[in-house]
Amino acid sequence: MFKIAVIPGDGIGTEVTSQAIRILKKASQILNEPLEFTELKAGGIAIDTFGKPLPEETLKAALASDAVLLGAVGGPKWDSLPYELKPEQALLGLRKGLELYANIRPAIMFDALVSASSLKSEVVKGIDIVVVRELTGGIYFGRPAGIFEENGTRRGVNTMTYTVPEIERIAHTAFRLAKTRKNKVTSVDKANILHTSMLWREVVNEIHKKDYPDVQLDHMYVDNASMQLVRNPKHFDVILTENMFGDILSDEASMLTGSIGMLPSASIGETHALYEPVHGSAPDIAGKGLANPIASILSAAMLLEYSLKQKELARKIFRAVEGVLGEGCRTADIASAGQNVLSTEEMGRRIENAL
Ligand code: NAD
């Protein structure tokens, strides 16, 4: 039995996650494979219930599951709490506890939404990019880090650091993924300036030569990559990059395609994986049935593809989403003037029916 730990979290997290579960239950019927769901608390709701954002029992159950499906955490109610007690600490605790070193974020342009992009249709039509971002190393975690007193003034310090094994494992993730797609990796670095990037490029080239010579590989400096993403996004298939560059580029890539309510993600480690929409708990629309469940539903599709190895079924979910969008179904965030607006639940139901 495949065990899924479900962490709906706060705000619209609970609303969109219930629609993703609707789709997973349908998937379970199609596959004729039982899925076991265990609901867990993290974020603001866990603070209210247990006094901490990530209770031990939640982490323990997540570790014991085959995959985690998360909604979103946070909200104004908990904003004034000290840093270590904020709901967002649950995300950091889960990433660390589950050792999730690869963040995978697709940016896919649905034909029906081409006009919602801020770029010209001919530039964005057909975009299908995945950003593979290293998630546990680089400048966000390097030591020393802090603000130090020195010679009568203060100095802020961060350290960018990568070891060869850290680069190797994320490079393998990107190359393996490329082989299931258009077979192309663009490794993004700043190897003209940064020593970490020089090592990054060297290691990526070695892994490519040794294990994936049939995959097309090119290298791009991060400044150029950010330019090419808006100039010629169809150049890219899989973008492989380190933590901070990936943080910035994955937001840029995903916003090419329209609303934040459409963007799924996966965070993957050696033995665990967590799937979640890119968006937060959206307190401004929470509880009103206005949230777009597609990001969460596509996160569930990624779960089926990466953790259950059901790529064909994941594709079917994608096509079901594409189908309902093609029929003109819209939640408020992606509706144009005059279009009929569906509730979160109604959108989930339409996608289930299309599946
Ligand atoms: P947000 O992503 O929650 O919302 C940004 C804007 O996008 C809002 O106007 C919201 O209504 C809209 N939006 C987001 N998701 C949508 C959806 N599915 N359908 C329709 N509209 C959608 O970001 P924020 O407002 O900066 O943060 C709100 C809270 O969420 C904060 O507490 C923040 O810390 C937290 N947060 C959590 C996560 C996470 O759990 N992974 C990520 C980002 C922010």
Residues whose N, C-alpha, C, O or C-beta is under 5 A from the ligand:
A	BS01	NAD	G71 A72 V73 G74 G75 I260 G261 P277 V278 H279 G280 S281 A282 P283 D284 I285 L290 A291 N292 D333
